[in-house]
Amino acid sequence: MGQPIRLREDFCSSELRALARACKDGDWTRRLLAVSLVYDGRSRSEAAAFGGVGLQIVRDWVTRFNARGPEGLKTGKAHGKPSLLNDAQRAALVQAIERGPTPYLDGVVRWRLCDLAQWLWEEFRVSVSEQTLSREVRALGYRKLSARPKHHAQNADAIEEYKKTSPPQWMKSPTDRPRAK
């Protein structure tokens, strides 16, 4: 069996316990206390049992602690998949949206997501799904707007005639109400 990874020398178990007492994150507290047990000279197996994890996880915690200190034991957030479009492609997309399609070149009279996805493929050879493109376009500050449909035989004078007028919401109470005794 190999030797366990040594802990860094600039911390002690009492410092880690004090930090664990002050923090509100339960997972971070559990990790700090498990590492403090190792500082106290207890076995890694005891620290793993205390933390409710295996020996490999305790080894990972010690490695993270040695690299970044107590902050290395915090629960991190996964970075996720990087964006398919870079900044130059986003800028070109904004220009294309602002300019609008050219019907004889682009073959459309208004941009739809499927048309923009096709345009991105033709310009940059980047394949983007409509759902991903929708998120990108929304992140750029654009929203899908559509005009309210209007019947072709609609009469503007008839609309005014059939409009309902509502009474005012608030009415002033009469001043000469009888008082309760």
PyMOL commands that set and color helices and strands:
alter all, ss='L'
color gray80, all
select helices_A, chain A and resi 13-22+26-39+44-51+55-73+87-99+103-106+113-124+130-139+156-162
alter helices_A, ss='H'
color red, helices_A
deselect
rebuild
show_as cartoon
